[in-house]
Amino acid sequence: MSTEFVLSIAREALTTALLLAAPVLGLSLVVGVAISIFQATTQIQEQTLTFVPKILAALVGILFFGAWMLNTLVTYAAGIFGNLATLVR
């Protein structure tokens, strides 16, 4: 197994992980910024106000993007298991 092959597998794994995490993290980021702007304009300084909307946004993101995320993960795992014979050698 060459160094380039190992690096390509690692790059594919990191790309897949970033693709899977991006929708949920993006929604949480947008909701967090919106809540922060709301807190700054109304001068409400409650620290726990941001947690519930971010958790709900993450759950909505998982519900909305869950099928795509699962399909992406299954495709990656099938590719790894399909090339297992070449990976071991």
N, CA, C and O atoms as a GROMACS GRO file, in nm:
protein
  356
    1MET      N    1   0.085  -0.117   0.000
    1MET     CA    2   0.000   0.000   0.000
    1MET      C    3   0.090   0.123   0.000
    1MET      O    4   0.176   0.139   0.087
    2SER      N    5   0.070   0.210  -0.097
    2SER     CA    6   0.156   0.326  -0.111
    2SER      C    7   0.104   0.442  -0.025
    2SER      O    8  -0.008   0.442   0.024
    3THR      N    9   0.190   0.539  -0.010
    3THR     CA   10   0.155   0.657   0.068
    3THR      C   11   0.042   0.736   0.002
    3THR      O   12  -0.047   0.787   0.070
    4GLU      N   13   0.046   0.745  -0.129
    4GLU     CA   14  -0.059   0.818  -0.201
    4GLU      C   15  -0.195   0.752  -0.184
    4GLU      O   16  -0.297   0.820  -0.173
    5PHE      N   17  -0.196   0.618  -0.181
    5PHE     CA   18  -0.321   0.545  -0.164
    5PHE      C   19  -0.380   0.569  -0.025
    5PHE      O   20  -0.501   0.590  -0.011
    6VAL      N   21  -0.296   0.567   0.076
    6VAL     CA   22  -0.341   0.592   0.213
    6VAL      C   23  -0.391   0.735   0.226
    6VAL      O   24  -0.493   0.759   0.291
    7LEU      N   25  -0.321   0.830   0.166
    7LEU     CA   26  -0.364   0.969   0.171
    7LEU      C   27  -0.497   0.991   0.097
    7LEU      O   28  -0.579   1.072   0.140
    8SER      N   29  -0.517   0.919  -0.012
    8SER     CA   30  -0.644   0.933  -0.084
    8SER      C   31  -0.760   0.876  -0.002
    8SER      O   32  -0.869   0.932  -0.004
    9ILE      N   33  -0.736   0.767   0.069
    9ILE     CA   34  -0.841   0.711   0.156
    9ILE      C   35  -0.870   0.807   0.271
    9ILE      O   36  -0.986   0.829   0.305
   10ALA      N   37  -0.766   0.865   0.330
   10ALA     CA   38  -0.786   0.960   0.440
   10ALA      C   39  -0.857   1.085   0.390
   10ALA      O   40  -0.944   1.139   0.460
   11ARG      N   41  -0.822   1.132   0.271
   11ARG     CA   42  -0.888   1.250   0.215
   11ARG      C   43  -1.035   1.222   0.189
   11ARG      O   44  -1.121   1.307   0.217
   12GLU      N   45  -1.065   1.105   0.137
   12GLU     CA   46  -1.204   1.069   0.111
   12GLU      C   47  -1.284   1.057   0.242
   12GLU      O   48  -1.400   1.096   0.248
   13ALA      N   49  -1.220   1.004   0.346
   13ALA     CA   50  -1.287   0.991   0.475
   13ALA      C   51  -1.316   1.129   0.535
   13ALA      O   52  -1.426   1.152   0.587
   14LEU      N   53  -1.220   1.218   0.528
   14LEU     CA   54  -1.242   1.353   0.582
   14LEU      C   55  -1.346   1.430   0.502
   14LEU      O   56  -1.428   1.502   0.558
   15THR      N   57  -1.343   1.414   0.370
   15THR     CA   58  -1.443   1.480   0.286
   15THR      C   59  -1.583   1.429   0.318
   15THR      O   60  -1.678   1.507   0.326
   16THR      N   61  -1.595   1.299   0.336
   16THR     CA   62  -1.725   1.241   0.370
   16THR      C   63  -1.772   1.290   0.506
   16THR      O   64  -1.889   1.324   0.523
   17ALA      N   65  -1.682   1.295   0.603
   17ALA     CA   66  -1.720   1.343   0.736
   17ALA      C   67  -1.764   1.489   0.732
   17ALA      O   68  -1.861   1.527   0.798
   18LEU      N   69  -1.694   1.572   0.655
   18LEU     CA   70  -1.733   1.712   0.643
   18LEU      C   71  -1.867   1.727   0.572
   18LEU      O   72  -1.949   1.810   0.610
   19LEU      N   73  -1.890   1.647   0.469
   19LEU     CA   74  -2.018   1.652   0.399
   19LEU      C   75  -2.133   1.610   0.490
   19LEU      O   76  -2.242   1.666   0.483
   20LEU      N   77  -2.109   1.511   0.576
   20LEU     CA   78  -2.214   1.465   0.666
   20LEU      C   79  -2.244   1.566   0.776
   20LEU      O   80  -2.358   1.579   0.820
   21ALA      N   81  -2.143   1.636   0.822
   21ALA     CA   82  -2.161   1.729   0.934
   21ALA      C   83  -2.206   1.868   0.889
   21ALA      O   84  -2.265   1.941   0.969
   22ALA      N   85  -2.181   1.905   0.765
   22ALA     CA   86  -2.205   2.042   0.719
   22ALA      C   87  -2.350   2.088   0.730
   22ALA      O   88  -2.373   2.199   0.779
   23PRO      N   89  -2.450   2.009   0.689
   23PRO     CA   90  -2.588   2.062   0.698
   23PRO      C   91  -2.634   2.091   0.841
   23PRO      O   92  -2.695   2.194   0.867
   24VAL      N   93  -2.604   2.000   0.932
   24VAL     CA   94  -2.648   2.019   1.071
   24VAL      C   95  -2.572   2.134   1.136
   24VAL      O   96  -2.630   2.215   1.207
   25LEU      N   97  -2.442   2.140   1.113
   25LEU     CA   98  -2.363   2.249   1.170
   25LEU      C   99  -2.400   2.384   1.110
   25LEU      O  100  -2.402   2.485   1.180
   26GLY      N  101  -2.430   2.385   0.980
   26GLY     CA  102  -2.470   2.509   0.915
   26GLY      C  103  -2.602   2.562   0.969
   26GLY      O  104  -2.614   2.682   0.996
   27LEU      N  105  -2.699   2.474   0.986
   27LEU     CA  106  -2.827   2.517   1.044
   27LEU      C  107  -2.810   2.566   1.188
   27LEU      O  108  -2.870   2.666   1.227
   28SER      N  109  -2.728   2.496   1.265
   28SER     CA  110  -2.703   2.540   1.403
   28SER      C  111  -2.633   2.675   1.405
   28SER      O  112  -2.661   2.758   1.492
   29LEU      N  113  -2.543   2.697   1.312
   29LEU     CA  114  -2.473   2.825   1.304
   29LEU      C  115  -2.568   2.939   1.272
   29LEU      O  116  -2.564   3.044   1.335
   30VAL      N  117  -2.655   2.917   1.174
   30VAL     CA  118  -2.750   3.021   1.134
   30VAL      C  119  -2.846   3.053   1.250
   30VAL      O  120  -2.873   3.170   1.277
   31VAL      N  121  -2.896   2.950   1.317
   31VAL     CA  122  -2.987   2.973   1.429
   31VAL      C  123  -2.913   3.042   1.544
   31VAL      O  124  -2.969   3.130   1.608
   32GLY      N  125  -2.790   3.002   1.569
   32GLY     CA  126  -2.712   3.066   1.675
   32GLY      C  127  -2.687   3.213   1.649
   32GLY      O  128  -2.695   3.295   1.741
   33VAL      N  129  -2.656   3.248   1.525
   33VAL     CA  130  -2.634   3.388   1.490
   33VAL      C  131  -2.764   3.467   1.502
   33VAL      O  132  -2.764   3.580   1.551
   34ALA      N  133  -2.874   3.407   1.458
   34ALA     CA  134  -3.003   3.476   1.468
   34ALA      C  135  -3.041   3.501   1.613
   34ALA      O  136  -3.089   3.609   1.647
   35ILE      N  137  -3.020   3.402   1.699
   35ILE     CA  138  -3.050   3.420   1.841
   35ILE      C  139  -2.957   3.524   1.903
   35ILE      O  140  -3.000   3.602   1.987
   36SER      N  141  -2.831   3.525   1.863
   36SER     CA  142  -2.736   3.624   1.916
   36SER      C  143  -2.776   3.765   1.875
   36SER      O  144  -2.768   3.858   1.956
   37ILE      N  145  -2.820   3.781   1.751
   37ILE     CA  146  -2.866   3.913   1.707
   37ILE      C  147  -2.991   3.954   1.784
   37ILE      O  148  -3.004   4.069   1.825
   38PHE      N  149  -3.082   3.859   1.805
   38PHE     CA  150  -3.202   3.887   1.884
   38PHE      C  151  -3.165   3.928   2.026
   38PHE      O  152  -3.223   4.022   2.082
   39GLN      N  153  -3.068   3.858   2.086
   39GLN     CA  154  -3.027   3.891   2.223
   39GLN      C  155  -2.960   4.028   2.228
   39GLN      O  156  -2.978   4.102   2.324
   40ALA      N  157  -2.883   4.061   2.124
   40ALA     CA  158  -2.814   4.190   2.124
   40ALA      C  159  -2.912   4.305   2.105
   40ALA      O  160  -2.895   4.412   2.165
   41THR      N  161  -3.013   4.284   2.023
   41THR     CA  162  -3.108   4.394   2.000
   41THR      C  163  -3.205   4.414   2.116
   41THR      O  164  -3.245   4.526   2.144
   42THR      N  165  -3.242   4.306   2.183
   42THR     CA  166  -3.335   4.319   2.295
   42THR      C  167  -3.265   4.328   2.429
   42THR      O  168  -3.330   4.348   2.532
   43GLN      N  169  -3.135   4.315   2.431
   43GLN     CA  170  -3.052   4.319   2.551
   43GLN      C  171  -3.091   4.213   2.653
   43GLN      O  172  -3.080   4.235   2.774
   44ILE      N  173  -3.136   4.099   2.603
   44ILE     CA  174  -3.161   3.983   2.690
   44ILE      C  175  -3.030   3.906   2.700
   44ILE      O  176  -2.977   3.863   2.598
   45GLN      N  177  -2.978   3.890   2.818
   45GLN     CA  178  -2.850   3.824   2.836
   45GLN      C  179  -2.865   3.687   2.902
   45GLN      O  180  -2.790   3.654   2.994
   46GLU      N  181  -2.958   3.610   2.857
   46GLU     CA  182  -2.980   3.475   2.909
   46GLU      C  183  -2.893   3.377   2.831
   46GLU      O  184  -2.907   3.364   2.710
   47GLN      N  185  -2.804   3.308   2.900
   47GLN     CA  186  -2.709   3.218   2.835
   47GLN      C  187  -2.775   3.090   2.784
   47GLN      O  188  -2.729   3.032   2.685
   48THR      N  189  -2.881   3.047   2.848
   48THR     CA  190  -2.943   2.920   2.810
   48THR      C  191  -3.044   2.937   2.696
   48THR      O  192  -3.098   2.837   2.648
   49LEU      N  193  -3.070   3.058   2.652
   49LEU     CA  194  -3.167   3.083   2.547
   49LEU      C  195  -3.124   3.024   2.413
   49LEU      O  196  -3.209   2.993   2.330
   50THR      N  197  -2.996   3.008   2.390
   50THR     CA  198  -2.949   2.961   2.260
   50THR      C  199  -2.952   2.810   2.246
   50THR      O  200  -2.953   2.760   2.133
   51PHE      N  201  -2.955   2.736   2.354
   51PHE     CA  202  -2.941   2.591   2.345
   51PHE      C  203  -3.062   2.522   2.282
   51PHE      O  204  -3.046   2.439   2.193
   52VAL      N  205  -3.181   2.555   2.325
   52VAL     CA  206  -3.301   2.486   2.275
   52VAL      C  207  -3.323   2.511   2.126
   52VAL      O  208  -3.349   2.415   2.054
   53PRO      N  209  -3.315   2.634   2.076
   53PRO     CA  210  -3.332   2.652   1.931
   53PRO      C  211  -3.224   2.582   1.848
   53PRO      O  212  -3.253   2.531   1.740
   54LYS      N  213  -3.101   2.581   1.897
   54LYS     CA  214  -2.994   2.512   1.823
   54LYS      C  215  -3.016   2.362   1.820
   54LYS      O  216  -2.992   2.297   1.718
   55ILE      N  217  -3.061   2.306   1.931
   55ILE     CA  218  -3.090   2.162   1.935
   55ILE      C  219  -3.206   2.129   1.842
   55ILE      O  220  -3.201   2.029   1.770
   56LEU      N  221  -3.309   2.212   1.843
   56LEU     CA  222  -3.421   2.190   1.752
   56LEU      C  223  -3.379   2.204   1.606
   56LEU      O  224  -3.425   2.128   1.522
   57ALA      N  225  -3.293   2.300   1.576
   57ALA     CA  226  -3.244   2.317   1.440
   57ALA      C  227  -3.161   2.196   1.397
   57ALA      O  228  -3.169   2.152   1.282
   58ALA      N  229  -3.081   2.142   1.488
   58ALA     CA  230  -3.003   2.023   1.456
   58ALA      C  231  -3.094   1.903   1.430
   58ALA      O  232  -3.068   1.825   1.338
   59LEU      N  233  -3.199   1.888   1.509
   59LEU     CA  234  -3.294   1.778   1.487
   59LEU      C  235  -3.367   1.794   1.354
   59LEU      O  236  -3.388   1.696   1.282
   60VAL      N  237  -3.407   1.917   1.322
   60VAL     CA  238  -3.473   1.941   1.193
   60VAL      C  239  -3.376   1.911   1.078
   60VAL      O  240  -3.415   1.855   0.976
   61GLY      N  241  -3.250   1.950   1.096
   61GLY     CA  242  -3.150   1.920   0.993
   61GLY      C  243  -3.129   1.772   0.974
   61GLY      O  244  -3.114   1.725   0.861
   62ILE      N  245  -3.128   1.698   1.084
   62ILE     CA  246  -3.112   1.552   1.073
   62ILE      C  247  -3.235   1.491   1.007
   62ILE      O  248  -3.222   1.399   0.927
   63LEU      N  249  -3.353   1.540   1.041
   63LEU     CA  250  -3.475   1.488   0.979
   63LEU      C  251  -3.480   1.520   0.829
   63LEU      O  252  -3.520   1.436   0.749
   64PHE      N  253  -3.439   1.641   0.794
   64PHE     CA  254  -3.447   1.683   0.655
   64PHE      C  255  -3.336   1.621   0.570
   64PHE      O  256  -3.362   1.575   0.458
   65PHE      N  257  -3.214   1.620   0.620
   65PHE     CA  258  -3.099   1.571   0.544
   65PHE      C  259  -3.060   1.428   0.580
   65PHE      O  260  -2.961   1.376   0.528
   66GLY      N  261  -3.135   1.364   0.668
   66GLY     CA  262  -3.098   1.230   0.716
   66GLY      C  263  -3.086   1.125   0.608
   66GLY      O  264  -2.992   1.046   0.610
   67ALA      N  265  -3.179   1.124   0.514
   67ALA     CA  266  -3.174   1.024   0.408
   67ALA      C  267  -3.051   1.044   0.320
   67ALA      O  268  -2.985   0.948   0.282
   68TRP      N  269  -3.021   1.170   0.288
   68TRP     CA  270  -2.902   1.198   0.208
   68TRP      C  271  -2.775   1.162   0.283
   68TRP      O  272  -2.681   1.107   0.226
   69MET      N  273  -2.772   1.193   0.412
   69MET     CA  274  -2.655   1.162   0.493
   69MET      C  275  -2.633   1.011   0.500
   69MET      O  276  -2.520   0.963   0.487
   70LEU      N  277  -2.741   0.937   0.520
   70LEU     CA  278  -2.730   0.791   0.526
   70LEU      C  279  -2.685   0.734   0.393
   70LEU      O  280  -2.602   0.643   0.389
   71ASN      N  281  -2.739   0.787   0.283
   71ASN     CA  282  -2.698   0.740   0.151
   71ASN      C  283  -2.550   0.767   0.125
   71ASN      O  284  -2.480   0.682   0.069
   72THR      N  285  -2.503   0.884   0.164
   72THR     CA  286  -2.362   0.918   0.148
   72THR      C  287  -2.273   0.825   0.231
   72THR      O  288  -2.169   0.779   0.183
   73LEU      N  289  -2.314   0.799   0.352
   73LEU     CA  290  -2.236   0.712   0.440
   73LEU      C  291  -2.234   0.568   0.390
   73LEU      O  292  -2.131   0.501   0.395
   74VAL      N  293  -2.348   0.519   0.340
   74VAL     CA  294  -2.356   0.383   0.287
   74VAL      C  295  -2.271   0.371   0.161
   74VAL      O  296  -2.205   0.269   0.140
   75THR      N  297  -2.271   0.473   0.077
   75THR     CA  298  -2.189   0.471  -0.044
   75THR      C  299  -2.040   0.467  -0.008
   75THR      O  300  -1.964   0.392  -0.069
   76TYR      N  301  -2.001   0.546   0.090
   76TYR     CA  302  -1.860   0.544   0.134
   76TYR      C  303  -1.822   0.408   0.192
   76TYR      O  304  -1.717   0.353   0.159
   77ALA      N  305  -1.908   0.354   0.280
   77ALA     CA  306  -1.878   0.225   0.342
   77ALA      C  307  -1.874   0.114   0.237
   77ALA      O  308  -1.791   0.024   0.245
   78ALA      N  309  -1.964   0.118   0.139
   78ALA     CA  310  -1.964   0.017   0.033
   78ALA      C  311  -1.836   0.026  -0.049
   78ALA      O  312  -1.780  -0.076  -0.090
   79GLY      N  313  -1.789   0.148  -0.073
   79GLY     CA  314  -1.663   0.164  -0.145
   79GLY      C  315  -1.544   0.110  -0.067
   79GLY      O  316  -1.456   0.047  -0.125
   80ILE      N  317  -1.542   0.132   0.062
   80ILE     CA  318  -1.433   0.081   0.145
   80ILE      C  319  -1.438  -0.072   0.152
   80ILE      O  320  -1.336  -0.139   0.134
   81PHE      N  321  -1.557  -0.127   0.178
   81PHE     CA  322  -1.570  -0.273   0.187
   81PHE      C  323  -1.551  -0.340   0.053
   81PHE      O  324  -1.502  -0.453   0.047
   82GLY      N  325  -1.588  -0.272  -0.056
   82GLY     CA  326  -1.568  -0.328  -0.189
   82GLY      C  327  -1.422  -0.336  -0.227
   82GLY      O  328  -1.382  -0.426  -0.301
   83ASN      N  329  -1.341  -0.244  -0.176
   83ASN     CA  330  -1.197  -0.243  -0.205
   83ASN      C  331  -1.115  -0.301  -0.091
   83ASN      O  332  -0.995  -0.275  -0.082
   84LEU      N  333  -1.178  -0.378  -0.006
   84LEU     CA  334  -1.109  -0.432   0.111
   84LEU      C  335  -0.994  -0.526   0.071
   84LEU      O  336  -0.891  -0.530   0.138
   85ALA      N  337  -1.011  -0.599  -0.036
   85ALA     CA  338  -0.905  -0.690  -0.081
   85ALA      C  339  -0.779  -0.613  -0.121
   85ALA      O  340  -0.668  -0.657  -0.094
   86THR      N  341  -0.797  -0.498  -0.184
   86THR     CA  342  -0.680  -0.417  -0.223
   86THR      C  343  -0.624  -0.339  -0.105
   86THR      O  344  -0.506  -0.305  -0.105
   87LEU      N  345  -0.707  -0.310  -0.006
   87LEU     CA  346  -0.660  -0.237   0.110
   87LEU      C  347  -0.573  -0.322   0.200
   87LEU      O  348  -0.479  -0.271   0.262
   88VAL      N  349  -0.602  -0.451   0.209
   88VAL     CA  350  -0.530  -0.538   0.299
   88VAL      C  351  -0.392  -0.572   0.244
   88VAL      O  352  -0.295  -0.585   0.319
   89ARG      N  353  -0.384  -0.587   0.115
   89ARG     CA  354  -0.255  -0.628   0.054
   89ARG      C  355  -0.151  -0.523   0.062
   89ARG      O  356  -0.039  -0.544   0.015
   0.00000   0.00000   0.00000
